[in-house]
Amino acid sequence: MSEYKSHTILLLDEQGQELASYPLSKREEAFAYAEKLEEMGIDVHLKEPSLPESLILSLGASKEDTEHLKKEIDQEIDDHGPQYCDATSQSNLH
């Protein structure tokens, strides 16, 4: 699987191989390219930092701090249970 780079949007195939990467400032281009790939029959997964992750990265957070934040967010989502969200779906946007 491709290594996740902060401040970057990654387009990954089903095996986690990087197909393309874009800076966050080129978000619309990343989505347009992902749409083109899907029209060609290629399943694409987008991986980009969440808003809280973007904030702590801009403030100089370490990789460990970022991983801790991701775990806390996932735990908070899980704590709400299926009546509030589909806990079985796997979003690539965090």
C-alpha positions as CSV (number, residue, x, y, z in Angstrom):
1,M,0.0,0.0,0.0
2,S,1.2,3.5,-0.8
3,E,2.5,5.5,2.1
4,Y,0.1,8.3,3.1
5,K,1.5,11.8,2.7
6,S,0.0,14.6,4.7
7,H,-1.3,17.6,2.7
8,T,-1.9,15.3,-0.2
9,I,-4.9,13.6,-1.8
10,L,-4.1,10.1,-3.0
11,L,-6.0,8.1,-5.6
12,L,-5.6,4.4,-4.9
13,D,-6.7,1.3,-6.7
14,E,-8.4,-1.6,-4.9
15,Q,-5.0,-3.1,-3.9
16,G,-3.9,0.2,-2.4
17,Q,-1.5,1.1,-5.1
18,E,-1.1,4.8,-5.8
19,L,-2.6,5.8,-9.1
20,A,-2.1,9.6,-8.7
21,S,-1.5,12.2,-6.0
22,Y,-2.6,15.8,-5.8
23,P,-1.9,18.6,-3.4
24,L,-4.9,19.6,-1.3
25,S,-5.2,22.8,-3.3
26,K,-6.0,20.7,-6.4
27,R,-8.9,18.8,-4.9
28,E,-11.3,19.5,-7.8
29,E,-8.7,18.1,-10.3
30,A,-8.2,15.0,-8.1
31,F,-12.0,14.3,-8.1
32,A,-12.3,14.9,-11.8
33,Y,-9.5,12.5,-12.5
34,A,-11.0,9.9,-10.2
35,E,-14.3,10.3,-12.0
36,K,-12.5,9.7,-15.4
37,L,-10.9,6.5,-14.0
38,E,-14.2,5.2,-12.7
39,E,-15.8,5.9,-16.1
40,M,-13.1,3.6,-17.6
41,G,-14.0,0.9,-15.1
42,I,-11.2,1.4,-12.6
43,D,-12.3,1.5,-9.0
44,V,-10.7,4.4,-7.2
45,H,-10.4,5.1,-3.5
46,L,-9.6,8.7,-2.4
47,K,-7.5,9.2,0.7
48,E,-7.1,12.7,2.1
49,P,-6.7,14.2,5.5
50,S,-9.8,15.2,7.5
51,L,-10.3,18.8,8.5
52,P,-9.0,18.2,12.1
53,E,-6.0,16.3,10.7
54,S,-5.3,19.2,8.3
55,L,-5.5,21.6,11.2
56,I,-3.0,19.8,13.5
57,L,-0.7,19.2,10.5
58,S,-0.6,22.9,9.8
59,L,0.2,23.5,13.4
60,G,3.2,21.1,13.2
61,A,1.8,17.9,14.7
62,S,4.0,14.8,14.5
63,K,3.0,11.6,12.8
64,E,2.3,10.1,16.2
65,D,0.0,13.0,17.1
66,T,-1.8,12.6,13.8
67,E,-2.3,8.8,14.3
68,H,-3.6,9.5,17.9
69,L,-6.1,12.0,16.5
70,K,-7.3,9.5,13.8
71,K,-7.9,6.9,16.5
72,E,-9.8,9.3,18.7
73,I,-12.0,10.4,15.8
74,D,-12.7,6.7,14.8
75,Q,-13.5,5.9,18.4
76,E,-15.9,8.8,18.6
77,I,-17.7,7.7,15.5
78,D,-17.9,4.1,16.7
79,D,-19.3,5.3,20.1
80,H,-22.4,6.8,18.3
81,G,-23.5,3.4,17.1
82,P,-25.3,2.4,13.9
83,Q,-28.4,4.4,14.7
84,Y,-26.4,7.6,13.9
85,C,-24.1,6.4,11.2
86,D,-23.3,3.3,9.1
87,A,-20.4,2.0,11.2
88,T,-19.8,-0.8,8.7
89,S,-19.0,1.5,5.8
90,Q,-15.3,2.4,5.3
91,S,-14.7,5.9,4.3
92,N,-11.4,6.7,2.6
93,L,-11.7,10.3,3.5
94,H,-10.0,10.1,6.9
